Amino acid sequence: MKRILFIIVLTALSIGSFAQEEKKENKLKITGSPIVTVFANYHVGLGRANKESGFALDRSYLGYQFNLSPKLSGKLVFDIGSTKVSGSDLERVAYVKNAMLSWKTGDLTLDFGLIGLEQFNVQEKFWGYRYIMKSFQDEYKFGSSADMGIIGKYKFTDWLRADITFINGEGYKKLNNDNKYRYGLGVTLNPVKSLTIRGYFDISNKNIDGEGTKDQQNLALFAGYKHEHFSLGAEYNKMYNTKFKKDRDQSGYSIYTSVKLASKFNLFGRYDNLTSKDDWSNADGQRILAGIQYSPIKYLKIAPNFTSWNPYSGKSTAFGYLNIEFKL
């Protein structure tokens, strides 16, 4: 019933606009541009991790974005990276990350297909150093950056936007075959030009049965201030019933900043803190990241940086990195 109501709401919002689509164009003119993004690094372990070092190709995004009309566009993107399977660190595998159509009319936008999600999109863009480290919810597996489904986005005013999400909930690397879904609602505020505030909540139907299982819920709160010469952002995140296990809650916060040193240089830093209810997770810990970014041309970013991970149960590790992003 919830799925039916959700589809009815999105249809009602858009049907009037679709009915008014212009009939002037007799010929379909397709325009577009390639998508090429590469993340690479050289890293060396420090202290007890001093035996670890090497070059790595973290990620490659290859694709094409196109416009079918002033209102209808699309995107196809392949994500090439590691399998993350034990014993296969050197293997590369390609996934379809985006295969979507986007319809924009007035202040309403509908995305359908294998789409990029809004869950932590605002935070990731504000953080601005995705090629070095993912934003908090992405880094600690609170959600996926893409999934199969539909998103409705509406701009009420220049300072208020909202988005509604209805997706499989499995991420873009898995197919949904359990008849369970993830529903989300987000609100973004810009009360003044330099300030961004966002709240997001979603619920995932449990895909396992039995005692001690419950629907998973996810909360994300963010506030960020961006000035011409610096930015400062903070977010709080909480996941209830992680992987549908009752009371297996996780929470954490992330604080990050960037300071413009010169026209091509930025100084950046970040602190993460991840905890779990009753300390059930061995992934709990603190992360510190600091570095400097140099961008000699528009398409290239180079960032020497230092990062340390300090688990609450276990030994700390530290690494020096030289991260590179090439993006067309």
C-alpha positions in Angstrom: 0.0 0.0 0.0 2.8 2.4 0.8 4.4 1.8 -2.6 1.1 2.5 -4.3 0.5 5.7 -2.4 4.1 6.8 -3.2 3.7 6.2 -6.9 0.3 8.1 -6.9 1.9 11.1 -5.2 4.7 11.3 -7.8 2.4 10.8 -10.7 0.0 13.5 -9.4 2.9 16.0 -9.2 4.1 15.4 -12.7 1.1 14.4 -14.8 0.0 18.0 -15.4 3.4 19.0 -16.6 3.8 16.0 -18.9 0.5 16.7 -20.5 1.7 20.1 -21.5 4.9 18.9 -23.2 5.6 20.9 -26.4 4.7 19.5 -29.8 6.8 21.9 -31.8 9.8 19.6 -32.2 9.4 17.2 -35.0 13.0 16.1 -35.0 14.9 14.5 -32.1 18.2 16.3 -31.6 20.5 14.5 -29.1 23.4 16.4 -27.5 25.7 15.2 -24.8 29.2 14.9 -23.4 31.5 12.2 -22.1 32.0 11.4 -18.4 35.5 10.6 -17.4 36.7 10.6 -13.7 39.7 8.8 -12.3 40.9 8.5 -8.7 44.4 7.3 -8.0 46.9 7.4 -5.2 50.3 6.5 -3.8 50.3 5.5 -0.2 52.8 4.5 2.4 52.2 3.2 5.9 53.7 4.9 9.0 54.6 3.4 12.3 53.3 -0.2 12.7 52.0 0.0 9.1 55.4 0.9 7.6 55.5 -2.4 5.5 52.5 -1.3 3.5 53.0 1.0 0.4 52.1 1.1 -3.3 50.2 2.7 -6.1 46.5 2.3 -6.4 43.7 3.1 -8.9 40.9 3.7 -6.5 38.1 4.4 -9.0 37.3 5.1 -12.6 34.0 6.4 -13.8 33.4 6.2 -17.6 30.1 7.2 -19.2 28.0 9.6 -21.3 25.4 12.1 -20.4 22.9 13.3 -23.0 20.0 15.6 -23.6 17.0 14.4 -25.6 15.0 17.6 -25.2 15.1 20.7 -22.9 13.2 18.7 -20.3 14.4 15.1 -20.8 18.0 14.0 -20.2 19.8 10.8 -19.3 23.1 9.3 -18.1 25.0 6.0 -18.4 28.0 5.5 -16.1 30.3 2.6 -15.5 32.1 2.3 -12.1 35.4 0.4 -12.4 37.0 -0.6 -9.1 38.0 -3.3 -6.7 35.8 -6.3 -6.0 36.4 -6.0 -2.3 36.5 -9.8 -2.1 39.1 -11.4 0.2 42.1 -12.4 -1.9 41.2 -10.4 -4.9 42.6 -7.0 -4.1 44.3 -6.8 -7.5 41.3 -7.6 -9.6 39.2 -5.0 -11.3 35.5 -5.2 -11.9 33.0 -2.9 -13.7 29.5 -2.1 -12.5 26.8 -0.1 -14.1 26.5 2.7 -11.6 24.0 4.9 -13.4 21.5 4.1 -16.2 18.8 6.7 -15.8 16.5 9.2 -17.3 15.7 12.6 -15.7 12.6 14.7 -16.5 12.7 18.3 -15.4 9.8 20.7 -15.8 9.5 23.9 -13.9 10.6 23.2 -10.3 10.0 19.5 -10.4 12.6 16.9 -11.3 12.0 13.1 -11.6 14.9 10.7 -11.9 14.1 7.1 -12.8 16.3 4.0 -13.3 19.7 3.2 -11.7 20.0 6.6 -10.2 22.3 8.7 -8.0 20.8 9.1 -4.6 20.2 12.2 -2.5 20.9 10.5 0.9 24.3 12.1 1.4 24.8 14.0 -1.9 24.7 17.4 -0.2 27.3 16.4 2.3 29.6 14.8 -0.3 29.5 17.9 -2.5 30.2 20.2 0.5 33.0 18.0 1.7 34.5 18.3 -1.8 37.3 15.7 -1.5 35.5 12.5 -2.6 38.7 11.4 -4.4 40.5 11.3 -1.1 37.7 9.9 1.2 34.0 9.3 0.9 31.6 11.3 3.0 30.6 9.8 6.4 27.5 7.8 5.4 29.2 6.4 2.3 32.5 5.6 4.1 30.9 3.7 7.0 28.2 1.9 4.9 25.1 3.7 6.1 23.8 3.7 2.5 24.7 3.5 -1.1 25.5 6.3 -3.5 23.2 4.8 -6.2 20.3 2.4 -6.5 17.4 1.3 -8.7 14.3 3.3 -8.3 12.7 6.7 -8.5 13.4 10.1 -6.9 11.1 13.2 -7.0 12.8 16.5 -6.2 10.9 19.8 -5.9 12.2 23.3 -5.4 9.6 25.2 -3.4 11.6 28.5 -3.1 15.2 29.6 -3.5 15.8 28.5 0.1 13.7 25.3 0.4 14.0 22.0 -1.5 12.6 18.6 -0.8 13.2 15.1 -2.2 11.3 11.8 -1.9 13.0 8.5 -2.6 11.6 5.0 -3.5 14.3 2.5 -4.2 15.2 -1.2 -4.0 17.5 -0.6 -1.1 20.2 -3.0 -2.2 22.6 -0.5 -3.8 23.8 -0.5 -7.4 25.9 -3.7 -7.2 23.1 -6.0 -6.2 19.7 -6.9 -7.7 16.6 -6.7 -5.6 14.7 -10.0 -5.4 13.1 -9.9 -1.9 10.1 -7.6 -2.6 11.5 -5.2 0.1 12.1 -1.4 -0.5 13.7 1.7 1.0 11.7 4.9 1.4 13.3 8.3 2.1 12.5 11.9 2.6 15.0 14.8 2.6 14.6 18.6 3.2 17.4 21.1 2.3 17.3 24.7 3.5 19.4 27.7 2.5 18.2 30.4 4.9 21.1 32.6 3.8 23.3 32.4 0.7 26.3 30.8 2.4 24.5 28.4 4.8 23.1 25.0 4.0 21.0 22.9 6.4 19.7 19.4 5.6 17.7 16.7 7.2 17.1 13.2 5.8 15.3 10.1 7.1 14.6 6.7 5.5 13.3 3.3 6.4 14.1 0.0 4.8 11.8 -3.0 5.0 13.6 -5.9 6.7 14.6 -8.6 4.3 15.1 -11.3 6.9 12.6 -12.8 9.3 12.8 -14.1 12.8 13.2 -13.0 16.3 15.3 -10.0 16.9 14.8 -8.5 13.5 13.4 -5.1 12.7 13.1 -2.5 9.8 16.3 -0.5 9.4 16.1 3.3 9.8 18.6 6.0 8.9 18.9 9.6 10.1 21.2 12.2 8.7 21.5 15.9 9.8 23.9 18.4 8.3 24.8 22.0 8.5 27.5 23.8 6.5 28.8 27.3 6.0 30.7 28.2 2.9 32.6 31.5 2.6 34.8 32.8 -0.3 37.9 31.8 1.6 36.9 28.9 3.8 34.1 26.3 4.5 33.0 24.5 7.6 30.6 21.6 7.8 29.3 19.2 10.4 27.0 16.2 10.2 25.4 13.8 12.6 24.3 10.3 11.5 22.4 7.5 13.1 21.4 4.1 11.8 18.8 2.1 13.8 18.7 -1.7 13.6 21.8 -2.1 11.4 21.3 -4.9 8.8 17.8 -5.4 10.3 19.1 -6.6 13.7 17.0 -5.1 16.5 18.9 -2.5 18.7 22.1 -2.9 16.7 22.3 0.9 16.4 25.3 2.9 15.0 25.9 6.7 15.2 28.6 9.1 14.5 29.5 12.6 13.5 31.9 14.2 11.0 33.4 17.7 11.0 35.3 19.0 8.1 36.9 22.3 6.9 38.7 23.7 3.9 40.7 27.0 3.7 41.8 28.7 0.5 45.5 29.5 0.7 45.9 30.8 -2.8 44.2 30.6 -6.2 45.3 27.0 -6.7 45.9 25.8 -3.2 43.5 24.6 -0.4 44.2 23.3 3.1 41.7 20.8 4.3 41.0 18.7 7.4 38.4 16.2 8.8 37.5 14.4 12.0 35.2 11.4 12.1 33.8 9.5 15.2 31.8 6.3 14.8 30.2 4.4 17.7 27.7 1.7 18.3 25.1 1.0 20.9 26.6 -1.1 23.7 29.8 -1.3 21.7 28.6 -4.2 19.6 30.7 -3.2 16.5 34.4 -3.6 16.1 34.3 -0.9 13.4 34.0 1.8 16.1 36.7 4.4 16.1 38.0 7.9 15.2 39.6 9.1 12.0 41.8 12.2 11.5 42.6 13.5 8.0 44.6 16.5 7.0 46.3 17.7 3.8 46.7 20.3 1.1 45.3 20.3 -2.4 46.9 21.7 -5.5 44.9 22.2 -8.7 47.2 23.3 -11.5 44.4 23.1 -14.1 40.6 22.7 -14.0 40.6 19.0 -14.7 43.4 17.9 -12.3 43.6 17.8 -8.5 46.7 16.7 -6.5 46.6 16.3 -2.7 49.4 15.1 -0.3 47.7 14.2 3.0 47.9 12.3 6.2 45.2 10.0 7.7 45.0 8.0 10.9 42.4 5.5 12.1 42.1 4.9 15.8 39.8 2.0 16.6 38.2 1.8 20.1 39.2 -1.9 20.1 42.5 -2.5 18.4 45.7 -0.7 17.3 45.9 2.6 15.5 47.2 2.9 11.9 48.5 5.9 10.0 49.2 6.5 6.3 50.7 9.2 4.1 48.9 9.6 0.8 49.3 11.4 -2.5 45.8 11.4 -4.1 45.1 12.5 -7.6 41.8 13.2 -9.4 41.4 13.7 -13.1 37.9 14.7 -14.2 36.5 15.9 -17.5 
